[in-house]
Amino acid sequence: MDVIFSASLIAAFAAGLVALFAPCCITVLLPAYLASAFRQKAQILKMTFVFFAGIAVILIPIGLGAAAIAQLFRDFHREMYFVGGSLMLILAVLAILGKGLALMPMTKRIKTDMRNMDVKSVFLLGIFSGAATSCCAPVLAGAVTLAAISGVFWKALLVTFAYVFGMTFPLFILAYFYDRFKLQQSKFIQGKLWEVKIGGKTIFVHSTNLLAGLIFLLMSVILLYLALTHNAFYAPVWQTKLGEGLNQWSQKVVPFLNQIPDGIWAALILSLFGYWLYWSKKNSTKS
């Protein structure tokens, strides 16, 4: 991608938006996020911040010059897909059984209160998504390198932040409207709780947990297949064309937006991020 030709914040933000649809990014990041959302059901914006933090743990150090991390993930991309596929398989089983990484079983006592967020699993998925999307890191590194030339560390940090925020921006929009319009109260999200008896034991399976489990399972199969076939960077033709189209679009839009000073973009991006963070905490307090 050639979208970043300057160290501007809006260019980094646009690059993040384009990077989200890159073959090695959206294939992992979007399904992982959706599966997490179906599991959590409520306070999705708060969960999105946790997911964002997991991605940032990987990508921000890379953007600030930790090239060795990007090289490590690139050299062991196939092995990472093995680990990721195994992780998704474990999460699929836990989701279907109504358990989290803390292995707390779902019982009748809590069968109608399933809003507790498994922060550990969401954060771990964010970290894995960040590692899987590190193939897009050269775009980020290019922007930060130009920012670093000015000798201003805070600008390099802001450029990196703008990139990661741009990558997750569509997820924040979805999460914000999901929480604002209380979509967790819809019949689809409320779902049904089924009792399944296996070997004399009764297991409670929630419909949305089952859906999340199936998404995790599908991801597991895809990741393990790509790893076994030595094709970890595979992407269908339509996905490649979508990425190319977005990149061409950004090439036309970014020069126009660059006419606005970076200070204004910084204020807008940080204000929006801060507002959503405030909304998330406010909504969490009411729950």
Backbone hydrogen bonds, N-H to C=O, Kabsch-Sander energy under -0.5 kcal/mol:
donor,donor_aa,acceptor,acceptor_aa,energy
5,F,3,V,-1.0
12,A,8,S,-1.7
13,F,9,L,-2.7
14,A,10,I,-2.5
15,A,11,A,-2.3
16,G,12,A,-1.9
17,L,13,F,-1.9
18,V,14,A,-2.3
19,A,15,A,-2.8
20,L,16,G,-1.7
21,F,17,L,-0.6
21,F,18,V,-1.1
22,A,19,A,-1.8
25,C,22,A,-1.9
26,I,22,A,-1.9
27,T,23,P,-0.8
28,V,25,C,-1.0
29,L,25,C,-3.1
30,L,26,I,-0.8
32,A,28,V,-1.8
33,Y,29,L,-2.1
34,L,30,L,-2.7
35,A,31,P,-2.6
36,S,32,A,-1.8
37,A,33,Y,-2.4
38,F,34,L,-2.4
39,R,35,A,-1.5
40,Q,36,S,-2.4
41,K,37,A,-2.5
42,A,40,Q,-2.0
47,M,43,Q,-1.8
48,T,44,I,-2.1
49,F,45,L,-1.6
50,V,46,K,-1.5
51,F,47,M,-2.4
52,F,48,T,-2.9
53,A,49,F,-2.4
54,G,50,V,-1.9
55,I,51,F,-2.0
56,A,52,F,-2.7
57,V,53,A,-1.9
58,I,54,G,-0.7
58,I,55,I,-0.9
59,L,55,I,-2.6
60,I,56,A,-2.1
62,I,58,I,-1.2
63,G,59,L,-2.7
64,L,60,I,-1.8
65,G,62,I,-1.5
66,A,61,P,-2.7
67,A,65,G,-2.4
69,I,66,A,-1.3
70,A,66,A,-1.0
71,Q,67,A,-2.5
72,L,68,A,-2.2
73,F,69,I,-2.2
74,R,70,A,-2.2
75,D,71,Q,-2.6
76,F,72,L,-1.7
77,H,74,R,-0.9
80,M,76,F,-2.3
81,Y,77,H,-1.8
82,F,78,R,-1.5
83,V,79,E,-2.2
84,G,80,M,-3.1
85,G,81,Y,-2.8
86,S,82,F,-2.1
87,L,83,V,-2.5
88,M,84,G,-2.6
89,L,85,G,-1.8
90,I,86,S,-2.1
91,L,87,L,-2.6
92,A,88,M,-2.0
93,V,89,L,-1.8
94,L,90,I,-2.5
95,A,91,L,-2.6
96,I,92,A,-2.1
97,L,93,V,-2.0
98,G,95,A,-1.0
99,K,94,L,-3.6
103,L,100,G,-2.0
106,M,97,L,-0.6
110,I,107,T,-1.0
111,K,107,T,-0.5
111,K,108,K,-0.7
113,D,110,I,-1.1
114,M,112,T,-0.5
119,V,117,M,-1.6
122,V,118,D,-1.9
123,F,119,V,-2.9
124,L,120,K,-2.4
125,L,121,S,-2.2
126,G,122,V,-2.0
127,I,123,F,-2.2
128,F,124,L,-2.5
129,S,125,L,-2.7
130,G,126,G,-2.5
131,A,127,I,-2.3
132,A,128,F,-2.8
133,T,129,S,-2.0
134,S,131,A,-1.0
135,C,132,A,-0.6
136,C,133,T,-2.3
137,A,134,S,-1.6
139,V,136,C,-1.4
140,L,136,C,-1.0
141,A,137,A,-3.5
142,G,138,P,-1.9
143,A,139,V,-1.4
144,V,140,L,-2.3
145,T,141,A,-2.3
146,L,142,G,-1.6
147,A,143,A,-1.9
148,A,144,V,-2.8
149,I,145,T,-1.3
150,S,146,L,-0.6
150,S,147,A,-0.9
151,G,148,A,-1.9
152,V,147,A,-0.8
153,F,151,G,-0.7
156,A,152,V,-1.4
157,L,153,F,-2.3
158,L,154,W,-2.3
159,V,155,K,-2.7
160,T,156,A,-2.1
161,F,157,L,-2.5
162,A,158,L,-2.9
163,Y,159,V,-1.9
164,V,160,T,-2.2
165,F,161,F,-2.7
166,G,162,A,-2.3
167,M,163,Y,-2.0
168,T,164,V,-1.5
169,F,165,F,-0.9
171,L,168,T,-0.5
172,F,168,T,-2.0
173,I,169,F,-2.2
174,L,170,P,-2.2
175,A,171,L,-2.5
176,Y,172,F,-2.7
177,F,173,I,-2.1
178,Y,174,L,-2.0
179,D,175,A,-2.5
180,R,176,Y,-2.8
181,F,177,F,-2.1
182,K,179,D,-1.1
183,L,178,Y,-2.3
185,Q,182,K,-1.8
186,S,183,L,-1.8
190,Q,186,S,-2.7
191,G,187,K,-2.5
194,W,192,K,-0.6
194,W,205,V,-3.0
196,V,194,W,-0.6
196,V,203,I,-3.3
198,I,196,V,-0.6
198,I,201,K,-2.8
201,K,198,I,-1.7
203,I,196,V,-3.6
203,I,201,K,-0.6
205,V,194,W,-2.8
205,V,203,I,-0.6
207,S,192,K,-2.7
210,L,206,H,-2.4
211,L,207,S,-2.0
212,A,208,T,-2.5
213,G,209,N,-2.6
214,L,210,L,-2.2
215,I,211,L,-2.0
216,F,212,A,-2.5
217,L,213,G,-2.5
218,L,214,L,-2.5
219,M,215,I,-2.5
220,S,216,F,-2.5
221,V,217,L,-2.3
222,I,218,L,-2.3
223,L,219,M,-2.9
224,L,220,S,-2.5
225,Y,221,V,-2.2
226,L,222,I,-2.7
227,A,223,L,-2.1
228,L,224,L,-2.6
229,T,225,Y,-2.1
230,H,227,A,-1.2
231,N,226,L,-3.1
234,Y,231,N,-1.8
240,T,236,P,-1.9
241,K,237,V,-2.5
242,L,238,W,-2.0
243,G,239,Q,-2.2
244,E,240,T,-2.3
245,G,241,K,-2.6
246,L,242,L,-2.4
247,N,243,G,-2.1
248,Q,244,E,-2.3
249,W,245,G,-2.2
250,S,246,L,-2.4
251,Q,247,N,-1.7
252,K,248,Q,-1.0
252,K,249,W,-0.6
253,V,249,W,-2.0
254,V,250,S,-2.7
256,F,252,K,-0.6
257,L,253,V,-2.1
258,N,254,V,-2.2
259,Q,256,F,-1.3
260,I,257,L,-1.8
264,I,261,P,-0.7
265,W,261,P,-1.6
266,A,262,D,-3.0
267,A,263,G,-2.0
268,L,264,I,-2.5
269,I,265,W,-2.9
270,L,266,A,-2.5
271,S,267,A,-2.2
272,L,268,L,-2.3
273,F,269,I,-2.3
274,G,270,L,-2.6
275,Y,271,S,-2.6
276,W,272,L,-2.3
277,L,273,F,-1.9
278,Y,274,G,-2.5
279,W,275,Y,-2.9
280,S,276,W,-2.3
281,K,277,L,-2.1
282,K,278,Y,-2.6
283,N,279,W,-2.8
284,S,280,S,-2.0
285,T,281,K,-2.0
286,K,282,K,-1.5
287,S,283,N,-1.2
